[in-house]
Amino acid sequence: SSSAVFPPPVREAPTGDDTALQQAMRQSRGLSALIVLAVAYALWGLTPTSFIGAGLSARSSATQMNGYRLDWMLEKKGGEEGLQTQDGYWVGETGFEKAMGAQGLRYRMRPTAEEYKLGKEVDGLITQIGPLKFKFGEAFGGTGVNEKLRQLKAKIFKEGITDPKKIAENEYWVKKYGHKRWFAPSVNQAQGNTKVLFRGLAAWSGFDPLKEERGKTWIEANWGKPAIQKYLDTKVKGFVTPEQVKKEYNDGKLK
């Protein structure tokens, strides 16, 4: 038997149109490659090279931001294997918590280590299930107000206005108008020692004519309310004397 023999395929010679198309495609690929390289070079110039937090390369050294020195950490500069920063120190949340705890103040609405140690104002914050302890109470009943902060609020209220310029202006206003120009800023009334989850209607509204909650479940702060001090006794008859009204009226006249 004989097998059939097929001639090799014959390729047609490229025409002038095909040659021009191939040249255009090669030029297009070359142009695309140049564009990609240019974009990559531009992005490389905008990328921080030394450490996280660095400014753009166009920034001057005087305004450049400081941050973590990853290169120092990798090479363990100075024998230090932990976190290293450009400034040489790092505060962070742990540092703030320790700093405020040293002053007796709470950070992130959580009791200080000393308060937990002494069991001071931490009732209901820790739930124990067998050998395990959970701080569920901090999530639902945490507060940043403790004894030290209450003392600070009382001190702010007692000091009142401390700015010498405002004190001098108040003296001028009292002589001319019979009342002050500046009053002490308001002091937050939160005490952080409530024992109930929801306050009563009297505490919410500030109106308790039958004295059902005031002094019992609703105990107001003892450092006062600077914001309403200026309104005390203003409804008393004769608070502004006729002489004072005449004085202010005459001061407003053109001479």
Secondary structure, 3 states (H helix, E strand, C coil): CCCCCCCCCCCCCCCHHHHHHHHHHHHHHHHHHHHHHHHHHHHHHHCCCCCCCCCCCCCCCCCCCCCECHHHHHHCHHHCCCCCECCCCCCHHHHHHHHHHHCCCCECCECCHHHHHHCCCCCCCCEEECCEEECHHHHHHCCCCCHHHHHHHHHHHHHCCCCHHHHHHHHHHHHHHCCCCCCCCCCCCCCCCCCCCCCCHHHHHCCCCCCCCECCCECCCCCCCHHHHCCCCCCCCCCCCHHHHHHHHHHCCCC
